[in-house]
Amino acid sequence: MKSLINIFLLSASVFSQYPADSLFHDSNNNLLQKMFLYPITKWQRLSYNSDAIGCQYSPNCSLYGAQAIHSKGAALGSMVTYDRIIRCNESAAFHHNKMGGFYSSDNRLVDPVNYFPSTNKKSPLFAATLSAIVPGSGRVYGGRLIMDGIYGLLLSSLTIQVAQRSVKNGSAFSPFYIGIALISYGGEIYGAYRTANYYQSGPKPEPENIKRK
């Protein structure tokens, strides 16, 4: 009996609908978008059924990534997703409170793909230029040294080094590693721009179903 219940629960998790599924099946997606969205739909079948996997953001990182790829295309959407993954670290709540961010009804950090521009003196273009020269430095300029700038520098440096080695060794996976490196590098530039433009202290429009800390 127990084994039958386990089989039923497994089947339900495989065939049930998850948030990314509707975005994946949208007829407006091109083939490349579907290729990028497909792994997210599979990941949600694991993450949404495990108490050990959670996210401090609303929407969570997988849904955020699916929305970004669906609305902005595979290339830019992947860079936007990379930026969110970098920001989903130990210092996220600290920076969220510092900028006057909102919380959802289940106490998660409200961070939609289309965020609210901040009134500030930080230059998004200057921040993007900094990260184009030294990945992560634009985030530091935007006031997010803990841990965004550090993680951004480390992860982008790692992906670039792996891509360089794969090319040097003539690996058949070189195009894949180069693609990952381009996403991380572009994501750092975009992340720096977004940090300076959005994630600063100041008044923001109040979204629905939220609360302040």
N, C-alpha and C positions, 0 to 999 in steps of 0.2 A: 504493500500500500504506500509506504514511504517513497519507494522508488518511482511509483506512478505519479505521485505528487510532484517530485523533483522534475520528472520528464515534462509534466504539464507546465510547471513554472518556467522551465527552460524554453519550451515552445512558445509560451506567451511572451517572453522577453525577446525572442528572435523575430516573431511575426507582428508584434504590437508596434504602434506608431510612436515615434519619438519626435521632439521638436524639430530636429534637423531633417527629418524625412520629408515633411511638406515642402521645405526649401529645395531639397534634392530633386523632387518630382515636379517642380515648377517648370512649365514649358518654356519660360523665358531664359532658362540657363542654356549656355552653349556646352559643347562636349568637354571643354577644359574645366569649366566650373563644376560639372558633374564629377569629373575625375578627382577634383580637390574636395568636393563635398562628401563623396562616398566614404572615405575613411572616417569622417566625423560621425556619419550615421552609425557606423559600426562601433566606434568608441562610446557613443551614448548608450548603446545596449549594455555596455559594461559599467560605465560610470553611473548611470541612473539606477542601477540595480545593486550597487555596492555602498555600504555605509562608510567604507574606508576611503572612498574617493569623493571629495567635495570641493566646492569652490567658494571663495569669500566674496565673489562678485555676483551682481545681478545685471544682465544675464550672465550665466556661467561661461567659462572660457570656450567650451565647445560650441554652445549656441551662439555666442558672440562671433566666433570664427565663421560659423555657417552663415550668419547674417551678413558679415563683412564680405565674404566671397560671393554670396548671392547678389548683394546690392552694388558691389564695387568691382566685380570681376575677379578672376582667379589670381592674377599677378598682384594687384594692389590689395585685394582682400587678404591675401596671404601675408603681406607685409603688415597690414593692420592687425591680423591675428597674432603675428610674431610680437608686435609691440605689446599687446595685451598680456601675452604669456610672460614677457619680461617684467611687466608691472605687477603680475600676480605673485608677489613675494612677501617676505616677512614685514616689509615696511609699508605695505599697501594701506593699511588702516591709518597709520600715522600720517601719511601724505593726504589721504582722503579727508581726515579731520582738519588738517592744516589748511586745506583749500576751501573748507566749508561744504564738503560734499554731503549728499543725502544717503539715507539708508532705506531699504525696502522693508515691507511688513515682516519679513522673516529675518531681519537684521543683517542683510548682506549689503555690500557697497554698491550703490546704483551707478552704473557705468555703461550707458548705451553706446552703440557704434557711432551714432550722430550725437556727440556730446554738446554741452553748452559753452560757447566761447566766453572767455574771461576778459575783463577789462584790466589790463596790466601793462607794464612797461617792458616786458620781455619781447624780443623780436623772434618770431617763429622762423623767419628766413635765416637769421644769424644762427639760431640754434641748429637748424638743419645743416647749415654750412659747417659748423663745428663738428657735427657727427659724421659728415662726409669726409672730413679730414682725419678725425680720431673718433671712431665709434664709441658712443656712450658719453662723450664730452658735452654734447648738446643737451642731454638730460641733466647733467650736472649744472649747466648754465641755467636750465629751467627750474633748478632747486630740488632735484631728485637724485642726490648722490647716494642716499641710503635706499636701497641696494640697486636701484634701476640702472644708474650709470655704470656700476661695477659689473652687474650681470650682463648688461648690453655689450660692454667691452669684451668680456670673457667669451660670451657665446658667439658673437660675430667673429672674433679672432679665431676661435676654434673652427668654425665652419669654413672660413677662408683658408686656413692652414690645411684642413682636410681636403678641400678642393684642389689646392696647389699640389699636394702630394699625389692625389689621384691622377692628375694630369701628368705629373713627372713620371709616375710609374706606368703610365699608359693603361690605366684601369678602364674596363668597359663601363663602369659606373660613374665615370667622370662627368657626363652631362647631368646626372642626378645630383652629385655633390656640388657642382657648379651652380645648379639651380637653387639648392639650399643656401649656398653662400650669398647668392644675389638677393634672395628673399631676406636673409638676416641683415645684410648690408643696407638694402633699401628700407627694411623695417626700422633700422636704427635712425636713418635720416627722417623717415616719416614720424617715428616715435619722438624724436627731438622736436620736430615741428609741432606735433600734437601737444607735447608737454608745455611748451611755451605759449601755445595758443589757447589751451583749454584748462590745464590742470594748475591754475593759479588761484590764490585766495581772492575772494570778492563775491558780490551777490550773484546768484544764479537763478534762473527760472525754476519754479518748483514743479517737478514731474508728478504724475499721478501715483497713488499707492505707495507713498514714501513717508519717511519721518526723519527728523533731525536728531542727531545724537545730543 
